């Protein structure tokens, strides 16, 4: 590769320096103007920063409550899943067990949860269950049914679950219908909680779902978890209808899961377990959150 002679390189260098000087000289007026306007620019930037702080500061103040909401939602989902996976729900009369049951579930000890709940109500001669049922006397929607409920309580304590379960099951629907009539609650187009997939709902629309669709906003964090986990069981399992599944009736007959239609229509006969009987009381316990005498729910 041929190199330029030194004298040619010197000429090119001088021309480049001359051009750079010319460019620099042509920009001098702009540099001077910028220097003169610098205090103004700094003032504008300071004013802009101050103005922005009026918007940024409130946003920063919102950060903490937003984080609390996110954490609350995360905790709600965590607790609800623990109860749903055990085919149970958080009832108002066992709020104190909420943390323990959730922890046991995530420790892989799901199998011990039903016995812990059962002992909670059975201890001290069924003191908590008796107190829970007795509190329903003050509820306008429960009061006309208390004789039936108290007989069912006696049957449950005596271990006669063939009596307590069918005695209580109709009144979950009956009380919900009384509430619907009292407040003229509209129908639901789809289940409130249980949907199997994103393309369609596979749960059952229930009367308690209609009730709590209107009232959910009035309840505490724990009560909302109770409602959500309860409706999940109702819409997925309890209100399951045997109609249209003739081939599966033989299997359904031997199932122990609590299924309202199958039991009350005489299809399911293996329902009489201590936990199924207790589930009936727990269902009524959640419904007792609606108490007209206390100005609830709306």
N, C-alpha and C positions, 0 to 999 in steps of 0.2 A: 504494500500500500504506500503510495507516494505521499509525502508530507509537504505542507506548504512551506515555502521559504520563510525564514524568520521575519524578514521585512514585511511580507504579506500579512503574517499573523499580527504584527504590531499595528498595521493599518486597521485590520478588522477590530482589534481591541479598542483602538481610539474611537472608531465609529460607534461601537456599542456603548462606550462610556458617554459619548456625546448624546446619544439617543436617551439613555437613562437620565442624564442631567436635564434634558429637555422635558421629559415626562415629569420629573420631580418638580421642575419649575412651573409647569402647567398646573400641577396639583396644589401648589402652595396656597392659592387663594382659598381652596376648600379646606385645607388643613387649618388655616387661620380662622375661617368661619366656624369650623368644628370646635376649635379651642375657645372661641368667644361664646359659643352656645353650650359649652360643657356644663357650666353651673345650672343652666335651664334644664338640660337633659337629666342631670343628677336629681334636680328638684322634681321633675316629672316622674322619674323612676321611684323616688321616695314616696311620692303621693300615690303612685300605682300600688306600691307594696303595702302602704297603709290601707288603701281601699280594699285590696284583696284580703287583708287580714280580717276585715269585717265579715267576710264570707268564710274564710278558712277556719277562723276560731270557732264559730258555731259548729262547723262540720267536725272539727276535732272534738268538741264537747259531745257530739252525737255518737262518737266512736264507742265510748264506754257502754251506754245503754244498748247500742246495736250488738256489741259483743255479748252482753248479758242475754239478749234475746236469742242470739245464735246458740249460746251455751244452753239456755233453757230448752230450746227446741231439740238440741242434741240429747239432752238428758231425758226429755219426754219420750223421744223415740226409743232410747235405750231401755227405759223402764217398761214401756208399752210392749215392746217385742218380747221381753222376758216373760210377761204374763201371757201374752198371746200364744207363745210356743208351749206353754204348759196347759193350754186350754182352760185358762182361768182369767180372772180380771181383778183389778184392785177395787175393793169395796170400801165405802166410807168407814166401816167398823174395823178395818184392818190397815189403816193408813200407816200405823206404827211398824208394820212388817215390810213396807215398801222397799226400803234400802236393803234389808236382809235378803229378801227374795231375789231382788235384782242381782245382788252380789253372788248368791248361790248359783243362779242361772249362768252367769258369765264365768264362774269357776268350774262349770261342767257338772254341777250337782243338781240338775233339774229334777231327778227322780225323788229327792227328799222334800221338795216344795209342797206337794199336796198334804203330806203328813204334818208339816209345820203349821200350815193353815188350819188343818183339822184340830190340832192340839190347842191352837190359839183360841178357838171357840169352845172347846170341850173343857178347858181347865176350870178349876173351882166350880164344879157342877154346872157347866155350861153358862157361866155368869155373863160372858160377853154376848153370846147369842141371845140369851134371855133379855138382856138389857136392850140389845138392838131391836128385837121384836117389840118389846114393850114401848120403845120410843115411837113406834109407828102408830100408836093409839092417837097421837096428837096430829096425825096427818089426815087431812080431809079425804084423800083418795084411798087411804087404807082403812079408815075407821069402819065402814060398813062391812068389811071383809075380815075383821079381826077374829071372829069366832072360828072361821075356817083356818086362818093362819095359826091361831093358838092350838087348835087340834092337830095341825100338821107339825107344830113344834113338839108337842107331846109325843107324836109318833116318831119323829126324828130322834128324840132323846131315848125313846124305848127301842130304837134300832129297827123300827117298822118302816123301812124306806119304800116298800111297795105301796104304802099309804101316803106318806109325806110327799113324794114326788108328784103323783097325779093330782093330789089335792092342791098343790101350789102352782103347777105349770099354767093352768088356764088364767090365773090371776095376774101373771106378768102381762099378758095381752089385755086382760080386762081393765087393769089399772091404767095402762097406757091409753086405751080407748076412752076412758073417762076423762083423762087429761086432754086428749085430742078434742073431745066434744066440748069441754069447758072453755078451751081457748080457740076453738075453731081453727085448728092447725091444718095447713094444706098438705096435700099428698106429695110424696117424693117420686121422682121419675126413676131413680136408681138408688142402690144401697149407699148409705152415708160413709161407711168405712171400708167394707170388704169388697175389693175388686180384684179378680184373678189376673187380669192382664190389661194392657193399655187399649185394647181394641173393643172391649165390652165388659160389662159388669156381670159377674157370675154369682154374686151373693143374692140374698133375699131382702126385699124391702120390708121392714118390720114396723109395727106401730111405735115401739120405743125409738126407732130411728127417726121417725117423724117428730116425736116429742123433743128429742135432744138436738135435732137440726135447728130448732127454734131457740133453744135455751142454752146452748153450749157456752156462749160468750159470757154468761153470768157466773160461771163457776171458777173455783180456785185451780191452781196448777195440778194438785193431787186429784181433785174431783174430775177435772178434764181427762186425766189419764184413766180414771175409773170408768168414765163414760166411753172413751175410745176403745179400751180393751174389752169392755162389756159388749158393745155393739159389734165388735169384730167377731166375737163368739156367737152372738145371736144371728148375724147375717150369714156367717159361714157354716154354722153347725146346728144351733138350737132350732132354728126355723126351717131347717132342711125338710123338704116334702118328699114322701115316698112315691107320690103319684108319677106314673110314667116310667117307673123303673122295675117292672114286674120281675125281670130276671134277677134283680138284686135283692128281692124281698127276703129270700131265705137267709142271705148274709146279714141283712139289716135286722132280722129277728133276733140274731145272736149278739148284735153289737151292744157295747156298754156305754157308748157316747150318748149324752143327753140330747135327744131329738124330739121336740115337742109333738109334731104331727104323728110321728111313728108310735109314740107312747100313747097319746090320747086316742088314737084310732085302733089301738090294740095290735099293732104290727110288731113293735119292739117290746120284748118281755124280759130282757136282761139288763134293765136300767137301774134296778134297785141296789145302788151302792151308796155308802156313806157320803162320798164326795159329790155324787149327783144330787143327793138330797140337800147337801149344804149349798151346792151351786144354785138351787132354787131360792134359798134364803139370800144368797149374795146378789142374785138378780133383782129381787125385791128391794134389797138394801140400796142399790144404785138408783132404782126408780124413786125411792123415798127422798132423793135429793129435790124432787119436785114437790113442794109443800105449799099449797095455796094459803094455809093459815099463816105462813111466814112471808107472804108476798112474793114467793118464787113461783115461776121461774122468770117471768118476762117483765 
